[in-house]
Amino acid sequence: MRILHIIQRYWPAQGGAERHMAELSTRLAADGHDVTVLTTDALDIELFWNPTKRRLETLHEEHDGVEIIRLPLHHLPVAQLGYPAVRRLLWLMSKSRIAPLPVMEQLARFTPWTPDLRPWLAYNDEPFDLVAGMTICFEPLLSAGLDFARQRGIPFVAYPLTHLGAGAAPGDDAVSSFYTMRHQVDLVVRSDGAVLQTPAEADFYIARGLPAERTRIVGPGVTPADVAGGDGARFRRAHAIAGPLVTGLGAMSYDKGMETLVEAVAQLWAQGRQVELALAGAILEPFQYFLDQLPQSVRSRVRVLGSIDEAAKRDLLAATDVLALPSRTDSFGITYLEAWCYGKPVIGADAWGIRDVITHGEDGLLVPFGDADALAVAIARLLDHPDQAAAMGQRGRANVLAHHTWAQKAQKVEKFYAELVGERGS
């Protein structure tokens, strides 16, 4: 098959969606398919709304058998105000149900604004068999891919990676409503197929008109052999860690639960517990502001590692006693799988989708999003009952090996693609 994958960022940019697309693309290419990835030149995620952030200079290259095409991002005037303003306007238009979907789709093209995208698709003469787009919060890229597929008469597959939030119903809280706007949902429903992360995400779209037979629940995975090999003792020596270690691993923001994690561990410190906290991942500006406002007695004890390479991450996971990512903006959470590979217990937010990944009391714990008190209790429970914590970690590891390797996930995707291409051909 000749496959076109579309995503907002790609290797060497780091992130869950980026890793997900890279794993699938690389494995499909290794199996003999021609894979092209069409993306932007963003290295930092904040470049989408902040033109001062980092770009990638190489716009066309091959990596691991995958052809990569990067198109330059452009910005509205006063981009740091214009980008969120357009998103807010789209949200209001979605809530009001007055604006027609085509109007919303046109407005969405500015977030992110890649004016070369549709011309590139219009003039490209590669005979692709299938197009797939990932991440619904960057819907103008997926919308262009869907239109291109329709013009070519080939199937389009959506990977929405929908953040369904922690509200009373999926898509019901303030943040998730920006991932479930009318024009975004319509784009997924109109797709020829949807690769979904969890049963909760599948139920959400089926309830809104996506035929169940056009869905596949796949989700991300890990390669256990690649995750293995961390040296926990080396990490502890390098960072002078003697006591139990709680780790937050992911982009540092309020919605990812990182602020709540700091507050929870600060409670444990106030109780006199000798627990250590390490945070690894991209530091977003609002989180840096949060750190700067902390009392020095707390700030000095928080180990903020920033973005780390894979070798350092392996050492960190090996050194960790509890992995906490109490996020409401994750559609699945590859980090949980990585921690389970090391037999570590995990804590997540009691949010839609995450409930399908973590079984409370079995392989980890779930706490209400934003509840530092509950998170502190959950951390203390795992640290105070190491046998229970170890059993949870081992059950998580067994689940990963049985159901969540990249080899298993890529095989499911390849089969789904082949079915769609075969149906269209016939």
Secondary structure as GFF3:
##gff-version 3
##sequence-region A 1 426
A	DSSP	beta_strand	2	6	.	.	.	ID=ss1
A	DSSP	alpha_helix	16	30	.	.	.	ID=ss2
A	DSSP	beta_strand	34	40	.	.	.	ID=ss3
A	DSSP	three_ten_helix	45	48	.	.	.	ID=ss4
A	DSSP	beta_strand	60	63	.	.	.	ID=ss5
A	DSSP	beta_strand	66	71	.	.	.	ID=ss6
A	DSSP	alpha_helix	79	96	.	.	.	ID=ss7
A	DSSP	alpha_helix	101	108	.	.	.	ID=ss8
A	DSSP	alpha_helix	117	123	.	.	.	ID=ss9
A	DSSP	beta_strand	130	134	.	.	.	ID=ss10
A	DSSP	three_ten_helix	136	138	.	.	.	ID=ss11
A	DSSP	alpha_helix	139	152	.	.	.	ID=ss12
A	DSSP	beta_strand	156	159	.	.	.	ID=ss13
A	DSSP	three_ten_helix	176	178	.	.	.	ID=ss14
A	DSSP	alpha_helix	182	189	.	.	.	ID=ss15
A	DSSP	beta_strand	193	196	.	.	.	ID=ss16
A	DSSP	alpha_helix	199	206	.	.	.	ID=ss17
A	DSSP	three_ten_helix	212	214	.	.	.	ID=ss18
A	DSSP	beta_strand	215	217	.	.	.	ID=ss19
A	DSSP	alpha_helix	224	227	.	.	.	ID=ss20
A	DSSP	alpha_helix	232	238	.	.	.	ID=ss21
A	DSSP	beta_strand	245	249	.	.	.	ID=ss22
A	DSSP	alpha_helix	258	270	.	.	.	ID=ss23
A	DSSP	beta_strand	276	280	.	.	.	ID=ss24
A	DSSP	alpha_helix	285	293	.	.	.	ID=ss25
A	DSSP	alpha_helix	296	299	.	.	.	ID=ss26
A	DSSP	beta_strand	302	306	.	.	.	ID=ss27
A	DSSP	alpha_helix	310	319	.	.	.	ID=ss28
A	DSSP	beta_strand	322	325	.	.	.	ID=ss29
A	DSSP	alpha_helix	334	341	.	.	.	ID=ss30
A	DSSP	beta_strand	346	349	.	.	.	ID=ss31
A	DSSP	alpha_helix	354	357	.	.	.	ID=ss32
A	DSSP	beta_strand	364	367	.	.	.	ID=ss33
A	DSSP	alpha_helix	372	384	.	.	.	ID=ss34
A	DSSP	alpha_helix	386	403	.	.	.	ID=ss35
A	DSSP	alpha_helix	406	425	.	.	.	ID=ss36
###
